[in-house]
Amino acid sequence: MTITATVVSLVAAAWVGFSAFSVFTHKAWVVDNLADYGVPRSWWVWLGSAKAIGAVGLVVGVWIPPIGVAAAIGLVLYFAGAVVTVLRARAYSHVPFPLLYLAPVALAGLMTTSA
């Protein structure tokens, strides 16, 4: 894996890990939006767990690339679902936020597969 791919993967993992932490600690700027989008509260732990597992997968992927690719695929699907959720809630001005997570994760996955 190249140095650039490693850095991108670790930065993406930190970014997604921070998002998972924000869900777990019920940061208002995250959970208020989840509630506004109609995401049931009972899903929040599962969503945070999916992000946390994906972040760990990106880190492990630095040493075991297939794990990183799998984590990146899972996170891309997760954040694509987040975009759909935001669109369904008609919160169009919020669409860039899940895209800010999706982009580095997708880049990490692409860089891992090409390394």
N, C-alpha and C positions, 0 to 999 in steps of 0.2 A: 504494500500500500504506500502511495506517495505521501510526502509530508503534507501536501495540500489536502489530500483526501482525508488524512488523519485529523487535521485541524478542522475541516468542515464537519466531519462526523462528530467530533467532540463538542464543537460549538452547537451543532444541532441537538445533540443529546442534552447539553446543559439547558438550552432554550426550552426543549420539550419537558425536561425534568422540572424546570421552574414552573411550567404550566401545570404539571401534575401536582406539585407542592401547593400551588395556588388553589387548586380544587380541594385538596385534602384539608387545607387550613381555612377553607370557606372565605377566601378573599372576596370582598363585596364586588369588586370590578369583574370577577369571573362568575360567581354564583348568581348574582343579580341578573346578569345577561342570560345565563342558562335558564333561570326561571322565566324570564321574559320570552325566551324562544320556545317555551313549553316543554323543556326537557324535565321529566319527572325527577324529583329529588332522590328517589331510590336508585337512579342510574348514576348519580354523581361519583360514588365510590368506584364503580366499575369503569367509568370513563377516566377517572384519575389513575386507576390501576393500569388501564391500557396504555396511557401515556407514559407512566413510570416504567412499565415493562419494555415499551418501545425505546425509551431513552437508554435503559440498561443494554438492550440489544444493540443499539448503535455503538455503545462503548465496547462491548464484547466483540463487535464486528471489526474493530481495529485489529484484533488478533485472529479472529475467525470470520473472514469475510462473508461466508454464506449466512451467518447469523445476522450480520449487519444489513445485508440485502433483504433478508426476511423482515427485519425490524423496520427498515425503510419502507418496504411495500405495505406493511401493516399500518404504519403511521400515515403514509400517503392516503390510504383508504380511509383512515380515521378522520383526517383533516378534510378530505373531499366530502365525507359525510357531514362534517361540521359546516362546510360551505352550503350544502344542501339544506341543513337545518336552519341556518341564518336566512337563506332565501325563502324558505317556507314560512318563516316568521315575518317576512317582509321587512327585515331590518337591513335594507340594502347598504346603508352606510357602514355596517359592521362587517361586510364581506371581506375587506382587506385583512382583518385580524386573523382568521384561520389560514388565509393565504400566506401570511408572514411566517407561519409555522410550516406550512406545506412546502414552500419553496426550498428552504435549507435541507429539509429531510429528503426531498426528491433529489436534490443535488448530491447529498451524501450517498444516497443509494446508487446514483449514476456513476459517481466517482469510484465507489467501491467495486462496482462491476467491471469498470474499465481498468482498474489498477492491477 
